[in-house]
Amino acid sequence: MELFLGIDGGGTRTRAVVVDVHGQVLGRGESGIGNIHHAKPNEVAAHLAEAIAGALRPSHHPPSAVRSAFLGMAGATGEETRSVYRDLIGAAGLSAAVVEVDHDIRIALAGGLAGRPGIALIVGTGSSCYGRTSDGQTWQTGGWGYLVADEGSGYDIGRRAMVAAVRMADARIPASPLMDRVFGWLKVKQISAILARLHEQGIERDEIAAFAPEVVKLAEHGDLVALQILEAGSVELAEMVGANHAQLATSDRPEVVVTGGLGTAPTLYREMIRQAIERRLPEARVREMEMEPVCGAALLAMMAAKLEVTASIIGHLRVGLA
């Protein structure tokens, strides 16, 4: 039996799915961080191997049964980085496989629109926007790392919440429930302890991003500062989509999918993002994801193997959308 492997490697975890020639999902696997910019290469290699082994385990097939693999990896924006990922996956035993690597937003678009051209907006730990035409032209806006980009992402929202809490604590802006929630999360009782907490104890990017859902909850309960943070994030995300379309029109009425943990959660923020996109780009059609990104990677693996992708295959890949 010939198998096809899809990998979704992000800043928090790595997912793998194995499908057969009909697009039937035979197994899934999951492990830790899949971004070599946020973990050591040997750690990412171990996570890839663990996720692949988990996906192959239910069908009892060896890695050598994989005909084609497509890796959608966070941070794989250049050929040098993609080459590193190819080397890392070599240890997983995919001796017979054709292996292709691209960034994770490529598989988000492939999954979200089932292979059709359009625009994908990732809103997770980080953020990025990617457009692709029917003839393979592409453009990326955002996604250049948290130091200079990642607007509207979980990290960005968490960081803005900390900034607002500090400004409340030293009386620059009126206090709201956000301040106590941030200080409780950081286990800080007063503003004088903030320097030691952040700069001596330290705080990781994904820890900051993990606070974003709390900001969303506060906004849903009427905290005006939290609402302002989400509004600013949604506007900047919509700006990415608008700029992407202006640079590379995928169609006169582009289809747009929003993915990533923060972008797909059924919350106020998701609706704010949708409304901001429609204000910024009225001709856009914001769609629900048709399949999860890891299945989009499996679809691209099948296409890389020159398989004819039928409606039946798409239907099987859609099953079990997360």
N, C-alpha and C positions, 0 to 999 in steps of 0.2 A: 504493500500500500504506500502511495506517495502522500506525504504530509506537507502542510504549509504552516509556517510559524510566523506569528505576529508578536512584536515586542513593543511595549509602551514604557519607556524609561523616563521617569520624572524626577523632580527635586525631592520627593518624599518616598516614592516606592517604584518598583519595577513590576510590570504585569506581563504575562505571556499567555498566548492562546495557540492551540494547535487545532487545525481543521483538516478535513479530508478534501478530496477533489470535488465534492459536492457542496463544500462550504459548511458541512456539519461540524460543530464544535465538539472535539473529542476530549479536550482537557484544558484546564487553566492552572496557572501557577503565579505565585506572587512572592516578592522579596523586598529588600530595602532600596535605598537611593540608587537611581540610575543615571545620575549626572556627574561626570568626571570633574566638573568645576566645584562640586559640593562634597565630594568624597574621593578617597584615594583610588587610583585605577585598579589596584588589586581587590579593593572592596567592591567596586562596581562589577568587576569580573565575577566575583563570588556571587553577587546578587543576580547577575544574568544567568549563571549556571544553575542557581537554585530555582529561579522562576521557570526556566526551560525544563528542568527535571520534573518540577511539579506539574507542568502542562502535559508532559509525555507520560507521566505515571499511570493515569487511568487506562490508557490504551495499550500499555506495556510495549510500546515501540521504542527502539533505540534512537538516539539523535541522528544516526546515519540515514534514517528513513525520511528525514526532512529534505524535500526537493528544493524549496526556496524559502528564504526568511527575509522579512523586512523589519528593520529596527527603527522606530521613531523615538529618538533620544533627545532629551532636553539639552540644549547647548550645542547640538551638532549642526552648527551653522556654516562651517567651512570644511573643506576637503581634508585638512590636516586632522581635525577633530574626528571626522567620520572614519578616517583610517585607524585612529586609536580604537574606536569602538569595534571595528572589524577585527583588529588584533585581539581585543578582549574577549570577543565571542568565540574566537578560535579554540579556546580551551574547553568549550562546551561540547565538542565532538561532532560538529555539523560538517563532517568531511565531504558529504555529497551535495551540499546545499549551495545554491546561488544566494549570496548575502548582499542586500542593499541597505544603506543607512541614510537617513535624513532626520531633520529635526522633528520633535514630537507634534508640532502644530500641523505638519503635513498629514499625519495619520488622523489627527482630529478632523481635518477637512474631509479626508477620504471616508471616514466613518460617518461623519455628520451628514454628508450629502450623498452617501453611497457611491462615491466616485465621480459625482458631477462637479463641474467648475463652480467656484464661488469663493466666499470669504469665511474663514474661521477665526474666532476670537477666543483665546484661552484666558480664563480668569480663575487662577488657582493660587498656589503659593506665589508664583510670578504671573506675568501677563505678556501676551504677544498677539499679533494679528498677522494673518497670512492669506494672500489671495492667489488663486491659480486659475488660469484660463483653460479652455478645452484643448489648446495646442501646447500646453505645458509651460507657458510663461508664468513667472511667479514674482511676487513682491512681498516683502515683510516690513511691517511697521511695529515698533516696540520690540520687547523681548531681548534687550541688549544688556540685561543684568541689573540687579537691584541697586547698584551704585548710581546708575544713570537712567534707568527706565523702570519697568514693572509697575507703571501707573495703574491704579484701580485694583491691584492684586491684593491677595490676603496680606502679604508683607506690607504693602503700601498703606492699607487700611489700619493694620496693627500699629505701624510706626506713627501714622497721623494721630491715632488715639493716644499714644504715649505723649506726643508733643502737646496735644490739647490738654491732657491731664496735668502736665507740668505747668502749662500756662495758667490753668485754673488754680493750681496749688500756690503759685507765687502772685496771685491776684491780678494777672494781666487780663483775664477774661472771667466772666461769671461762672461759678461752679455749677456742674450738673452731675447726675448720678454716674456719668462716665468716669469722673475722677476717682471715686471710691472703688469702682469696678476695676480700673487699671491698677490702682495701688494694691488692691487685694490680690489681683493676679500676680503682681510682681513681689508680693509679700513685703511691701514697703509701708511703713506707718506714717512717715512724714517725708516732705520733700528733701530734707537734708540728707536722707539716706539714698537718694536716687543715683548719685555718682558712683558710689561703691557697688550698688546693685547692678548697674549696667556695665561699668568699666572694669571693676575688679572681679566680680563673680562672672560677668559676661552673659550674653544672651544671643542665641543663634537665630538666623534668619527664619527658619521654619517655626521656631517658638513664637516669634513675633507674628507670623502669618496665622498661627493657630488661634490667636486672639480675635481675628476678624469676625468669626461668627457671633462672638459676644457683642461686638459693635453693632452688628446687624440686629440682634435681639433688642439692644437698647434703642435703636432707631425705630423698630417696630412698636416699642412701648412709648414713643414720643420724645425721646431725648433729642433736643434740637441740634446739639453739637454732633452727635452720632449721625443724625440725618444729613448735616452739612458735609461730613466726611464722605458718606456714601454718594451724595450728589456730586461732589468734586470727582470722586473716582469714576462714576458712571459717565460723566462728561468727557473725561480724558480717554476712557475706553472707546466711546463713540467717535472721538477725534481720530483714534487709530483707524477705525473702520472707514471713516470718511476719507482720510488721507490715502488709505490703501486703494479705495475705489478710484480716487482721482488720479492716482499714479498708474493703475492697471485695472481697467474696467473689465470685469469678468463677464458682464452682460449689461444691457440697459437697465434691467431690474435685478440687481445681484441678490443671490440667495446668501444669507448669513446664518451661521450657526455659532452659538455660544457654548463653550465647553469648559472643563475644569471644575473642581469641586465647589468653588464659590460661585461660579457662573451657572451651574446647573441645579444647585440646591433651590427648592421651591420657597424662596424668601422674597421680602421686599426688595432686596438688592437686585435680584434677577429681573424683576419687573422694571426697576429704575434703569437698568442697563438697556433693556429692550426699548423703553420709551426714549432714552437718550439717543440710541442708534436711529430710531425712526424720525426724531427731530433733526438730527444731523444729516441723515440721508433718507429723505422721504420715499425714494424709489426702492429702498431695500426691502426684502422679504425675510424677516427673521423666522427661521425654521427651528423646529425641535430636532434634536439629534436622532438620526435614523438608526445608527448603531454606535456602540462605544468605540473610542479611539483604538483600543487594542484589536478590535475586529476590523477596523479600518486598515490597520497594519497587515492583518492576515489577507485582506482583499488586495492590498498592494503587492504582497508576496505572490499571490496567484497571478496577478497581472504581470509581474516580473518574469514569471515562468511561461508567459505567452498563452495562458489559458483564456478561453472565451468566458467572460463573466456574464452569466445568464441571470434572469429574474429569479430563478430558483435558488441560485447561489446567494444572491443578495437577501432573499427571504430567509435562508438558513442563518446567515450572519446576523440578521436583525434579531433573531430569537435571543432572549435573555439580555436585552439592553439594560445596562446597569444605570 
